[in-house]
Amino acid sequence: MNMKTNSNERVVHEKVDAAAARAHKAVDWAADTTNNATDSLSEAGHEIKETQERWLAITREYIQENPATAVGIAVASGYLLSRILRTR
């Protein structure tokens, strides 16, 4: 009986070790995937910020070079926006 108990314990330990190894691989995969996603999102965020800064610089330059036109565009945009929101 003692030999059978040792054999059962060995089988149980092997199965537990195998399950632990699979769980460890799954955790490593999840961590790697999360890190890759975080890096991608961070990079995309930087690109969006750079694009926003470029558009803002272009807009400022346009307004400085064409102040009357910029005011006209702002007034027309405000009027159209108020008409759209009023009908809803």
Phi and psi restraints in degrees (range 20) as a CNS / XPLOR table:
assign (resid 1 and name C) (resid 2 and name N)
       (resid 2 and name CA) (resid 2 and name C) 1.0 -61.8 20.0 2
assign (resid 2 and name N) (resid 2 and name CA)
       (resid 2 and name C) (resid 3 and name N) 1.0 -39.3 20.0 2
assign (resid 2 and name C) (resid 3 and name N)
       (resid 3 and name CA) (resid 3 and name C) 1.0 -66.5 20.0 2
assign (resid 3 and name N) (resid 3 and name CA)
       (resid 3 and name C) (resid 4 and name N) 1.0 -38.4 20.0 2
assign (resid 3 and name C) (resid 4 and name N)
       (resid 4 and name CA) (resid 4 and name C) 1.0 -67.2 20.0 2
assign (resid 4 and name N) (resid 4 and name CA)
       (resid 4 and name C) (resid 5 and name N) 1.0 -37.8 20.0 2
assign (resid 4 and name C) (resid 5 and name N)
       (resid 5 and name CA) (resid 5 and name C) 1.0 -63.7 20.0 2
assign (resid 5 and name N) (resid 5 and name CA)
       (resid 5 and name C) (resid 6 and name N) 1.0 -44.4 20.0 2
assign (resid 5 and name C) (resid 6 and name N)
       (resid 6 and name CA) (resid 6 and name C) 1.0 -62.0 20.0 2
assign (resid 6 and name N) (resid 6 and name CA)
       (resid 6 and name C) (resid 7 and name N) 1.0 -39.7 20.0 2
assign (resid 6 and name C) (resid 7 and name N)
       (resid 7 and name CA) (resid 7 and name C) 1.0 -64.6 20.0 2
assign (resid 7 and name N) (resid 7 and name CA)
       (resid 7 and name C) (resid 8 and name N) 1.0 -43.7 20.0 2
assign (resid 7 and name C) (resid 8 and name N)
       (resid 8 and name CA) (resid 8 and name C) 1.0 -64.2 20.0 2
assign (resid 8 and name N) (resid 8 and name CA)
       (resid 8 and name C) (resid 9 and name N) 1.0 -41.0 20.0 2
assign (resid 8 and name C) (resid 9 and name N)
       (resid 9 and name CA) (resid 9 and name C) 1.0 -63.3 20.0 2
assign (resid 9 and name N) (resid 9 and name CA)
       (resid 9 and name C) (resid 10 and name N) 1.0 -40.9 20.0 2
assign (resid 9 and name C) (resid 10 and name N)
       (resid 10 and name CA) (resid 10 and name C) 1.0 -63.2 20.0 2
assign (resid 10 and name N) (resid 10 and name CA)
       (resid 10 and name C) (resid 11 and name N) 1.0 -43.2 20.0 2
assign (resid 10 and name C) (resid 11 and name N)
       (resid 11 and name CA) (resid 11 and name C) 1.0 -63.8 20.0 2
assign (resid 11 and name N) (resid 11 and name CA)
       (resid 11 and name C) (resid 12 and name N) 1.0 -44.0 20.0 2
assign (resid 11 and name C) (resid 12 and name N)
       (resid 12 and name CA) (resid 12 and name C) 1.0 -62.2 20.0 2
assign (resid 12 and name N) (resid 12 and name CA)
       (resid 12 and name C) (resid 13 and name N) 1.0 -45.2 20.0 2
assign (resid 12 and name C) (resid 13 and name N)
       (resid 13 and name CA) (resid 13 and name C) 1.0 -61.8 20.0 2
assign (resid 13 and name N) (resid 13 and name CA)
       (resid 13 and name C) (resid 14 and name N) 1.0 -41.8 20.0 2
assign (resid 13 and name C) (resid 14 and name N)
       (resid 14 and name CA) (resid 14 and name C) 1.0 -62.2 20.0 2
assign (resid 14 and name N) (resid 14 and name CA)
       (resid 14 and name C) (resid 15 and name N) 1.0 -42.8 20.0 2
assign (resid 14 and name C) (resid 15 and name N)
       (resid 15 and name CA) (resid 15 and name C) 1.0 -67.3 20.0 2
assign (resid 15 and name N) (resid 15 and name CA)
       (resid 15 and name C) (resid 16 and name N) 1.0 -40.7 20.0 2
assign (resid 15 and name C) (resid 16 and name N)
       (resid 16 and name CA) (resid 16 and name C) 1.0 -64.5 20.0 2
assign (resid 16 and name N) (resid 16 and name CA)
       (resid 16 and name C) (resid 17 and name N) 1.0 -43.1 20.0 2
assign (resid 16 and name C) (resid 17 and name N)
       (resid 17 and name CA) (resid 17 and name C) 1.0 -62.6 20.0 2
assign (resid 17 and name N) (resid 17 and name CA)
       (resid 17 and name C) (resid 18 and name N) 1.0 -41.6 20.0 2
assign (resid 17 and name C) (resid 18 and name N)
       (resid 18 and name CA) (resid 18 and name C) 1.0 -64.8 20.0 2
assign (resid 18 and name N) (resid 18 and name CA)
       (resid 18 and name C) (resid 19 and name N) 1.0 -42.0 20.0 2
assign (resid 18 and name C) (resid 19 and name N)
       (resid 19 and name CA) (resid 19 and name C) 1.0 -65.3 20.0 2
assign (resid 19 and name N) (resid 19 and name CA)
       (resid 19 and name C) (resid 20 and name N) 1.0 -39.5 20.0 2
assign (resid 19 and name C) (resid 20 and name N)
       (resid 20 and name CA) (resid 20 and name C) 1.0 -64.2 20.0 2
assign (resid 20 and name N) (resid 20 and name CA)
       (resid 20 and name C) (resid 21 and name N) 1.0 -40.2 20.0 2
assign (resid 20 and name C) (resid 21 and name N)
       (resid 21 and name CA) (resid 21 and name C) 1.0 -63.9 20.0 2
assign (resid 21 and name N) (resid 21 and name CA)
       (resid 21 and name C) (resid 22 and name N) 1.0 -43.1 20.0 2
assign (resid 21 and name C) (resid 22 and name N)
       (resid 22 and name CA) (resid 22 and name C) 1.0 -64.2 20.0 2
assign (resid 22 and name N) (resid 22 and name CA)
       (resid 22 and name C) (resid 23 and name N) 1.0 -41.1 20.0 2
assign (resid 22 and name C) (resid 23 and name N)
       (resid 23 and name CA) (resid 23 and name C) 1.0 -64.2 20.0 2
assign (resid 23 and name N) (resid 23 and name CA)
       (resid 23 and name C) (resid 24 and name N) 1.0 -40.3 20.0 2
assign (resid 23 and name C) (resid 24 and name N)
       (resid 24 and name CA) (resid 24 and name C) 1.0 -63.1 20.0 2
assign (resid 24 and name N) (resid 24 and name CA)
       (resid 24 and name C) (resid 25 and name N) 1.0 -42.7 20.0 2
assign (resid 24 and name C) (resid 25 and name N)
       (resid 25 and name CA) (resid 25 and name C) 1.0 -62.3 20.0 2
assign (resid 25 and name N) (resid 25 and name CA)
       (resid 25 and name C) (resid 26 and name N) 1.0 -40.1 20.0 2
assign (resid 25 and name C) (resid 26 and name N)
       (resid 26 and name CA) (resid 26 and name C) 1.0 -65.2 20.0 2
assign (resid 26 and name N) (resid 26 and name CA)
       (resid 26 and name C) (resid 27 and name N) 1.0 -40.8 20.0 2
assign (resid 26 and name C) (resid 27 and name N)
       (resid 27 and name CA) (resid 27 and name C) 1.0 -65.8 20.0 2
assign (resid 27 and name N) (resid 27 and name CA)
       (resid 27 and name C) (resid 28 and name N) 1.0 -42.7 20.0 2
assign (resid 27 and name C) (resid 28 and name N)
       (resid 28 and name CA) (resid 28 and name C) 1.0 -60.9 20.0 2
assign (resid 28 and name N) (resid 28 and name CA)
       (resid 28 and name C) (resid 29 and name N) 1.0 -43.4 20.0 2
assign (resid 28 and name C) (resid 29 and name N)
       (resid 29 and name CA) (resid 29 and name C) 1.0 -61.6 20.0 2
assign (resid 29 and name N) (resid 29 and name CA)
       (resid 29 and name C) (resid 30 and name N) 1.0 -45.1 20.0 2
assign (resid 29 and name C) (resid 30 and name N)
       (resid 30 and name CA) (resid 30 and name C) 1.0 -62.7 20.0 2
assign (resid 30 and name N) (resid 30 and name CA)
       (resid 30 and name C) (resid 31 and name N) 1.0 -41.4 20.0 2
assign (resid 30 and name C) (resid 31 and name N)
       (resid 31 and name CA) (resid 31 and name C) 1.0 -64.9 20.0 2
assign (resid 31 and name N) (resid 31 and name CA)
       (resid 31 and name C) (resid 32 and name N) 1.0 -43.9 20.0 2
assign (resid 31 and name C) (resid 32 and name N)
       (resid 32 and name CA) (resid 32 and name C) 1.0 -62.8 20.0 2
assign (resid 32 and name N) (resid 32 and name CA)
       (resid 32 and name C) (resid 33 and name N) 1.0 -43.6 20.0 2
assign (resid 32 and name C) (resid 33 and name N)
       (resid 33 and name CA) (resid 33 and name C) 1.0 -62.8 20.0 2
assign (resid 33 and name N) (resid 33 and name CA)
       (resid 33 and name C) (resid 34 and name N) 1.0 -43.4 20.0 2
assign (resid 33 and name C) (resid 34 and name N)
       (resid 34 and name CA) (resid 34 and name C) 1.0 -63.5 20.0 2
assign (resid 34 and name N) (resid 34 and name CA)
       (resid 34 and name C) (resid 35 and name N) 1.0 -43.4 20.0 2
assign (resid 34 and name C) (resid 35 and name N)
       (resid 35 and name CA) (resid 35 and name C) 1.0 -62.3 20.0 2
assign (resid 35 and name N) (resid 35 and name CA)
       (resid 35 and name C) (resid 36 and name N) 1.0 -42.3 20.0 2
assign (resid 35 and name C) (resid 36 and name N)
       (resid 36 and name CA) (resid 36 and name C) 1.0 -63.7 20.0 2
assign (resid 36 and name N) (resid 36 and name CA)
       (resid 36 and name C) (resid 37 and name N) 1.0 -42.1 20.0 2
assign (resid 36 and name C) (resid 37 and name N)
       (resid 37 and name CA) (resid 37 and name C) 1.0 -65.2 20.0 2
assign (resid 37 and name N) (resid 37 and name CA)
       (resid 37 and name C) (resid 38 and name N) 1.0 -41.2 20.0 2
assign (resid 37 and name C) (resid 38 and name N)
       (resid 38 and name CA) (resid 38 and name C) 1.0 -62.8 20.0 2
assign (resid 38 and name N) (resid 38 and name CA)
       (resid 38 and name C) (resid 39 and name N) 1.0 -43.2 20.0 2
assign (resid 38 and name C) (resid 39 and name N)
       (resid 39 and name CA) (resid 39 and name C) 1.0 -62.2 20.0 2
assign (resid 39 and name N) (resid 39 and name CA)
       (resid 39 and name C) (resid 40 and name N) 1.0 -42.9 20.0 2
assign (resid 39 and name C) (resid 40 and name N)
       (resid 40 and name CA) (resid 40 and name C) 1.0 -63.9 20.0 2
assign (resid 40 and name N) (resid 40 and name CA)
       (resid 40 and name C) (resid 41 and name N) 1.0 -43.8 20.0 2
assign (resid 40 and name C) (resid 41 and name N)
       (resid 41 and name CA) (resid 41 and name C) 1.0 -65.8 20.0 2
assign (resid 41 and name N) (resid 41 and name CA)
       (resid 41 and name C) (resid 42 and name N) 1.0 -38.8 20.0 2
assign (resid 41 and name C) (resid 42 and name N)
       (resid 42 and name CA) (resid 42 and name C) 1.0 -63.5 20.0 2
assign (resid 42 and name N) (resid 42 and name CA)
       (resid 42 and name C) (resid 43 and name N) 1.0 -43.5 20.0 2
assign (resid 42 and name C) (resid 43 and name N)
       (resid 43 and name CA) (resid 43 and name C) 1.0 -63.7 20.0 2
assign (resid 43 and name N) (resid 43 and name CA)
       (resid 43 and name C) (resid 44 and name N) 1.0 -43.3 20.0 2
assign (resid 43 and name C) (resid 44 and name N)
       (resid 44 and name CA) (resid 44 and name C) 1.0 -63.3 20.0 2
assign (resid 44 and name N) (resid 44 and name CA)
       (resid 44 and name C) (resid 45 and name N) 1.0 -38.5 20.0 2
assign (resid 44 and name C) (resid 45 and name N)
       (resid 45 and name CA) (resid 45 and name C) 1.0 -62.8 20.0 2
assign (resid 45 and name N) (resid 45 and name CA)
       (resid 45 and name C) (resid 46 and name N) 1.0 -41.5 20.0 2
assign (resid 45 and name C) (resid 46 and name N)
       (resid 46 and name CA) (resid 46 and name C) 1.0 -64.3 20.0 2
assign (resid 46 and name N) (resid 46 and name CA)
       (resid 46 and name C) (resid 47 and name N) 1.0 -41.2 20.0 2
assign (resid 46 and name C) (resid 47 and name N)
       (resid 47 and name CA) (resid 47 and name C) 1.0 -64.0 20.0 2
assign (resid 47 and name N) (resid 47 and name CA)
       (resid 47 and name C) (resid 48 and name N) 1.0 -41.1 20.0 2
assign (resid 47 and name C) (resid 48 and name N)
       (resid 48 and name CA) (resid 48 and name C) 1.0 -64.0 20.0 2
assign (resid 48 and name N) (resid 48 and name CA)
       (resid 48 and name C) (resid 49 and name N) 1.0 -42.4 20.0 2
assign (resid 48 and name C) (resid 49 and name N)
       (resid 49 and name CA) (resid 49 and name C) 1.0 -62.6 20.0 2
assign (resid 49 and name N) (resid 49 and name CA)
       (resid 49 and name C) (resid 50 and name N) 1.0 -42.5 20.0 2
assign (resid 49 and name C) (resid 50 and name N)
       (resid 50 and name CA) (resid 50 and name C) 1.0 -64.3 20.0 2
assign (resid 50 and name N) (resid 50 and name CA)
       (resid 50 and name C) (resid 51 and name N) 1.0 -41.5 20.0 2
assign (resid 50 and name C) (resid 51 and name N)
       (resid 51 and name CA) (resid 51 and name C) 1.0 -63.6 20.0 2
assign (resid 51 and name N) (resid 51 and name CA)
       (resid 51 and name C) (resid 52 and name N) 1.0 -42.8 20.0 2
assign (resid 51 and name C) (resid 52 and name N)
       (resid 52 and name CA) (resid 52 and name C) 1.0 -60.4 20.0 2
assign (resid 52 and name N) (resid 52 and name CA)
       (resid 52 and name C) (resid 53 and name N) 1.0 -44.6 20.0 2
assign (resid 52 and name C) (resid 53 and name N)
       (resid 53 and name CA) (resid 53 and name C) 1.0 -64.2 20.0 2
assign (resid 53 and name N) (resid 53 and name CA)
       (resid 53 and name C) (resid 54 and name N) 1.0 -38.2 20.0 2
assign (resid 53 and name C) (resid 54 and name N)
       (resid 54 and name CA) (resid 54 and name C) 1.0 -64.4 20.0 2
assign (resid 54 and name N) (resid 54 and name CA)
       (resid 54 and name C) (resid 55 and name N) 1.0 -46.2 20.0 2
assign (resid 54 and name C) (resid 55 and name N)
       (resid 55 and name CA) (resid 55 and name C) 1.0 -63.3 20.0 2
assign (resid 55 and name N) (resid 55 and name CA)
       (resid 55 and name C) (resid 56 and name N) 1.0 -38.9 20.0 2
assign (resid 55 and name C) (resid 56 and name N)
       (resid 56 and name CA) (resid 56 and name C) 1.0 -64.2 20.0 2
assign (resid 56 and name N) (resid 56 and name CA)
       (resid 56 and name C) (resid 57 and name N) 1.0 -41.6 20.0 2
assign (resid 56 and name C) (resid 57 and name N)
       (resid 57 and name CA) (resid 57 and name C) 1.0 -64.6 20.0 2
assign (resid 57 and name N) (resid 57 and name CA)
       (resid 57 and name C) (resid 58 and name N) 1.0 -42.1 20.0 2
assign (resid 57 and name C) (resid 58 and name N)
       (resid 58 and name CA) (resid 58 and name C) 1.0 -63.7 20.0 2
assign (resid 58 and name N) (resid 58 and name CA)
       (resid 58 and name C) (resid 59 and name N) 1.0 -42.6 20.0 2
assign (resid 58 and name C) (resid 59 and name N)
       (resid 59 and name CA) (resid 59 and name C) 1.0 -64.4 20.0 2
assign (resid 59 and name N) (resid 59 and name CA)
       (resid 59 and name C) (resid 60 and name N) 1.0 -44.8 20.0 2
assign (resid 59 and name C) (resid 60 and name N)
       (resid 60 and name CA) (resid 60 and name C) 1.0 -59.9 20.0 2
assign (resid 60 and name N) (resid 60 and name CA)
       (resid 60 and name C) (resid 61 and name N) 1.0 -44.2 20.0 2
assign (resid 60 and name C) (resid 61 and name N)
       (resid 61 and name CA) (resid 61 and name C) 1.0 -61.9 20.0 2
assign (resid 61 and name N) (resid 61 and name CA)
       (resid 61 and name C) (resid 62 and name N) 1.0 -43.8 20.0 2
assign (resid 61 and name C) (resid 62 and name N)
       (resid 62 and name CA) (resid 62 and name C) 1.0 -62.0 20.0 2
assign (resid 62 and name N) (resid 62 and name CA)
       (resid 62 and name C) (resid 63 and name N) 1.0 -44.3 20.0 2
assign (resid 62 and name C) (resid 63 and name N)
       (resid 63 and name CA) (resid 63 and name C) 1.0 -63.9 20.0 2
assign (resid 63 and name N) (resid 63 and name CA)
       (resid 63 and name C) (resid 64 and name N) 1.0 -40.1 20.0 2
assign (resid 63 and name C) (resid 64 and name N)
       (resid 64 and name CA) (resid 64 and name C) 1.0 -66.6 20.0 2
assign (resid 64 and name N) (resid 64 and name CA)
       (resid 64 and name C) (resid 65 and name N) 1.0 -35.6 20.0 2
assign (resid 64 and name C) (resid 65 and name N)
       (resid 65 and name CA) (resid 65 and name C) 1.0 -82.6 20.0 2
assign (resid 65 and name N) (resid 65 and name CA)
       (resid 65 and name C) (resid 66 and name N) 1.0 -26.5 20.0 2
assign (resid 65 and name C) (resid 66 and name N)
       (resid 66 and name CA) (resid 66 and name C) 1.0 -136.0 20.0 2
assign (resid 66 and name N) (resid 66 and name CA)
       (resid 66 and name C) (resid 67 and name N) 1.0 66.5 20.0 2
assign (resid 66 and name C) (resid 67 and name N)
       (resid 67 and name CA) (resid 67 and name C) 1.0 -64.3 20.0 2
assign (resid 67 and name N) (resid 67 and name CA)
       (resid 67 and name C) (resid 68 and name N) 1.0 -40.7 20.0 2
assign (resid 67 and name C) (resid 68 and name N)
       (resid 68 and name CA) (resid 68 and name C) 1.0 -66.3 20.0 2
assign (resid 68 and name N) (resid 68 and name CA)
       (resid 68 and name C) (resid 69 and name N) 1.0 -43.5 20.0 2
assign (resid 68 and name C) (resid 69 and name N)
       (resid 69 and name CA) (resid 69 and name C) 1.0 -63.2 20.0 2
assign (resid 69 and name N) (resid 69 and name CA)
       (resid 69 and name C) (resid 70 and name N) 1.0 -41.0 20.0 2
assign (resid 69 and name C) (resid 70 and name N)
       (resid 70 and name CA) (resid 70 and name C) 1.0 -62.0 20.0 2
assign (resid 70 and name N) (resid 70 and name CA)
       (resid 70 and name C) (resid 71 and name N) 1.0 -42.0 20.0 2
assign (resid 70 and name C) (resid 71 and name N)
       (resid 71 and name CA) (resid 71 and name C) 1.0 -64.9 20.0 2
assign (resid 71 and name N) (resid 71 and name CA)
       (resid 71 and name C) (resid 72 and name N) 1.0 -42.0 20.0 2
assign (resid 71 and name C) (resid 72 and name N)
       (resid 72 and name CA) (resid 72 and name C) 1.0 -61.0 20.0 2
assign (resid 72 and name N) (resid 72 and name CA)
       (resid 72 and name C) (resid 73 and name N) 1.0 -42.9 20.0 2
assign (resid 72 and name C) (resid 73 and name N)
       (resid 73 and name CA) (resid 73 and name C) 1.0 -63.4 20.0 2
assign (resid 73 and name N) (resid 73 and name CA)
       (resid 73 and name C) (resid 74 and name N) 1.0 -41.6 20.0 2
assign (resid 73 and name C) (resid 74 and name N)
       (resid 74 and name CA) (resid 74 and name C) 1.0 -63.9 20.0 2
assign (resid 74 and name N) (resid 74 and name CA)
       (resid 74 and name C) (resid 75 and name N) 1.0 -42.5 20.0 2
assign (resid 74 and name C) (resid 75 and name N)
       (resid 75 and name CA) (resid 75 and name C) 1.0 -65.5 20.0 2
assign (resid 75 and name N) (resid 75 and name CA)
       (resid 75 and name C) (resid 76 and name N) 1.0 -46.7 20.0 2
assign (resid 75 and name C) (resid 76 and name N)
       (resid 76 and name CA) (resid 76 and name C) 1.0 -62.9 20.0 2
assign (resid 76 and name N) (resid 76 and name CA)
       (resid 76 and name C) (resid 77 and name N) 1.0 -41.2 20.0 2
assign (resid 76 and name C) (resid 77 and name N)
       (resid 77 and name CA) (resid 77 and name C) 1.0 -63.8 20.0 2
assign (resid 77 and name N) (resid 77 and name CA)
       (resid 77 and name C) (resid 78 and name N) 1.0 -42.7 20.0 2
assign (resid 77 and name C) (resid 78 and name N)
       (resid 78 and name CA) (resid 78 and name C) 1.0 -63.0 20.0 2
assign (resid 78 and name N) (resid 78 and name CA)
       (resid 78 and name C) (resid 79 and name N) 1.0 -41.4 20.0 2
assign (resid 78 and name C) (resid 79 and name N)
       (resid 79 and name CA) (resid 79 and name C) 1.0 -63.6 20.0 2
assign (resid 79 and name N) (resid 79 and name CA)
       (resid 79 and name C) (resid 80 and name N) 1.0 -48.3 20.0 2
assign (resid 79 and name C) (resid 80 and name N)
       (resid 80 and name CA) (resid 80 and name C) 1.0 -62.0 20.0 2
assign (resid 80 and name N) (resid 80 and name CA)
       (resid 80 and name C) (resid 81 and name N) 1.0 -41.2 20.0 2
assign (resid 80 and name C) (resid 81 and name N)
       (resid 81 and name CA) (resid 81 and name C) 1.0 -63.9 20.0 2
assign (resid 81 and name N) (resid 81 and name CA)
       (resid 81 and name C) (resid 82 and name N) 1.0 -41.4 20.0 2
assign (resid 81 and name C) (resid 82 and name N)
       (resid 82 and name CA) (resid 82 and name C) 1.0 -66.6 20.0 2
assign (resid 82 and name N) (resid 82 and name CA)
       (resid 82 and name C) (resid 83 and name N) 1.0 -35.7 20.0 2
assign (resid 82 and name C) (resid 83 and name N)
       (resid 83 and name CA) (resid 83 and name C) 1.0 -66.5 20.0 2
assign (resid 83 and name N) (resid 83 and name CA)
       (resid 83 and name C) (resid 84 and name N) 1.0 -42.2 20.0 2
assign (resid 83 and name C) (resid 84 and name N)
       (resid 84 and name CA) (resid 84 and name C) 1.0 -65.3 20.0 2
assign (resid 84 and name N) (resid 84 and name CA)
       (resid 84 and name C) (resid 85 and name N) 1.0 -44.5 20.0 2
assign (resid 84 and name C) (resid 85 and name N)
       (resid 85 and name CA) (resid 85 and name C) 1.0 -72.9 20.0 2
assign (resid 85 and name N) (resid 85 and name CA)
       (resid 85 and name C) (resid 86 and name N) 1.0 -28.7 20.0 2
assign (resid 85 and name C) (resid 86 and name N)
       (resid 86 and name CA) (resid 86 and name C) 1.0 -69.7 20.0 2
assign (resid 86 and name N) (resid 86 and name CA)
       (resid 86 and name C) (resid 87 and name N) 1.0 -34.3 20.0 2
assign (resid 86 and name C) (resid 87 and name N)
       (resid 87 and name CA) (resid 87 and name C) 1.0 -76.4 20.0 2
assign (resid 87 and name N) (resid 87 and name CA)
       (resid 87 and name C) (resid 88 and name N) 1.0 -13.5 20.0 2
